[in-house]
Amino acid sequence: MKSLSARCLLCGKNYDVEEDHKDFQKLSKQEKAPTFICDYCSNKVRHESDDKRKEKKPM
């Protein structure tokens, strides 16, 4: 199984992306160092944006 090393744009960690990853085709076509947003950062951003949309509780 093929794998390549890619860096997360938000946290900067290096990940070994396997061939069955959803973004593998896109990452393999990048000419420079492959970059993507990891699942952890993606979920973190989604959670923070959901919290911003919630109404504030009255005091």
N, C-alpha and C positions, 0 to 999 in steps of 0.2 A: 504494500500500500504506500502510495506517495505521500510525502508530507513536506511542508516548507515552514520556515520560520518567519513570522510576521509580528509587527509591533502594533500595540493598541495606541490610538491617537490620543486618548484621554489620560490613561494611567501610565503609559510608557512601558508596560511589561512586554516581554517577548513571549510569544506563544508558538507552539508547534501545531500548525493547522493540518489536519489529516485530509485525505482525499474525499471523505464523506461529509465534510463541513459544507454548510450552505453557500459560503462565499469563496470556496476554493478556486473555482474557475476564474472569478474576477481577480483574485489575488495572484494567480499564476500568470495573468496577462500583464500585470504591472511591471514596467521596465525597471524602475528604481526599487528601493527596499519596500516590500509589500507592507501596507498598513491597513488597519481596519479598526472597528470599535468592538471590543470584546463583549461577551454576554453580560458580565458583571456590570460594566459601565453603562451598557444599554439599559439594563433593568434599573440601575441607580437613577439615570436621567429620567426615565419614565415615571418612577416613583416620586421624584422631586417635582415634576411637572403636574402630576395628579394632585399633590398636596397644595400647589399654588392655586389650582382651580377650585378647591373646596372653599365653601363659605366659612368666614371666621365665626367662631362661637361668640355670642354676645356675653359681655361680662356683667 
